[in-house]
Amino acid sequence: QVQLVESGGGLVQAGGSLRLSCKASARTFGTYDVGWFRQAPGKEREFVAAISWSGTTTNYVDSVKGRFACSRDNARNTVYLQMNSLKPEDTAVYYCAARNSDMVLYISDYRYNYWGQGTQVTVSS
């Protein structure tokens, strides 16, 4: 069982930056792929970014490419989502999710077994 805890959300003005963290409880976290998803009010949850267990492969939804960057520190059991040039449409609850890696980096939320509680990101215009 893996427990995930997100942090780093908050209120920021458009154009600003935030760094989200996702800390895991598992000793074997280095074998897990991690995805970031978000859900805005009245909308379905959507894929934002994913990073492979080794950190060598990442994937991003088109709307955040060039603005968001995913990284990880397996020694600290932590994955990060650096969010720059934030826009009001980035406002959502952000979730990290994890799954045992099978060498395919998935963007579908149903592929992920473990989820954090979410952290609110609000971008004001």
C-alpha positions in Angstrom: 0.0 0.0 0.0 1.3 3.4 -1.0 0.1 6.6 0.7 0.6 9.9 -1.2 0.5 13.4 0.3 0.4 16.4 -2.0 1.5 19.9 -0.8 2.5 23.2 -2.3 -0.9 24.4 -3.6 -2.1 27.9 -3.0 -3.3 31.2 -4.5 -1.1 32.8 -7.1 -1.5 35.6 -9.7 -1.5 34.8 -13.4 2.0 34.5 -14.6 3.2 33.3 -11.2 4.7 29.9 -10.2 4.1 27.1 -7.8 5.8 23.9 -7.0 3.7 20.9 -6.0 5.2 18.0 -4.1 3.9 14.5 -3.8 5.5 12.5 -1.0 5.1 8.8 -0.8 5.2 6.4 2.1 6.5 3.3 0.2 10.1 2.3 0.5 10.0 1.0 -3.1 8.7 4.3 -4.4 11.5 4.2 -6.9 9.7 1.5 -8.8 6.5 3.5 -9.3 5.4 5.7 -12.2 3.7 8.9 -11.0 1.0 10.9 -12.7 -0.4 14.3 -12.0 -4.1 15.0 -12.6 -6.4 17.9 -12.0 -10.0 18.6 -11.6 -11.7 21.9 -11.9 -15.2 22.6 -10.6 -17.8 21.2 -12.8 -15.2 19.4 -15.0 -13.9 15.9 -15.3 -10.5 15.0 -13.9 -7.8 15.4 -16.6 -4.3 14.3 -17.0 -1.6 16.9 -16.5 1.8 15.1 -16.4 3.5 11.9 -15.7 7.0 10.8 -14.9 8.5 7.3 -15.1 10.0 5.5 -12.1 13.5 6.5 -13.1 12.6 10.1 -14.0 14.0 9.7 -17.5 10.6 9.8 -19.2 8.0 12.4 -18.8 4.7 13.2 -20.6 2.5 16.3 -20.5 -0.8 17.4 -21.7 -0.5 19.9 -24.5 -1.9 22.8 -22.5 1.0 22.7 -20.0 3.9 21.8 -22.2 6.7 24.4 -21.8 5.2 25.7 -18.6 5.1 22.7 -16.3 8.0 20.3 -15.4 7.8 17.1 -13.5 10.8 15.7 -11.6 11.5 13.3 -8.8 13.9 12.5 -6.0 13.6 8.9 -5.2 15.9 9.2 -2.3 13.3 11.5 -0.7 10.3 9.5 -2.1 9.1 12.7 -3.6 7.8 13.8 -7.0 7.6 17.5 -7.9 5.5 19.4 -10.4 7.0 22.8 -11.1 4.3 25.1 -12.6 5.4 28.3 -14.3 3.5 31.0 -16.2 0.3 29.9 -14.5 -3.0 30.8 -16.1 -6.5 31.2 -14.5 -7.5 28.0 -16.5 -4.9 26.1 -14.4 -7.1 26.6 -11.4 -8.1 23.1 -10.1 -7.5 20.6 -7.4 -4.3 18.8 -8.3 -3.8 15.1 -7.5 -0.8 12.9 -7.7 -1.2 9.2 -8.4 1.1 6.2 -8.5 1.3 2.8 -10.0 3.9 0.0 -10.2 5.8 0.6 -13.4 5.4 -1.8 -16.3 7.6 0.4 -18.6 4.6 2.2 -20.1 3.8 5.7 -19.0 0.1 6.0 -18.8 -2.1 9.1 -19.0 -5.4 7.5 -18.1 -6.4 7.9 -14.5 -7.8 4.4 -14.2 -4.3 3.0 -14.7 -3.2 4.4 -11.4 -3.8 2.5 -8.1 -2.8 5.0 -5.4 -4.0 8.6 -5.1 -3.3 11.5 -2.8 -5.9 13.7 -1.3 -5.3 16.6 -3.6 -4.1 20.2 -3.2 -5.9 23.3 -4.4 -4.3 25.6 -6.9 -6.0 28.9 -7.6 -4.7 31.3 -10.2 -6.2 34.8 -10.2 -6.4 37.0 -13.2 
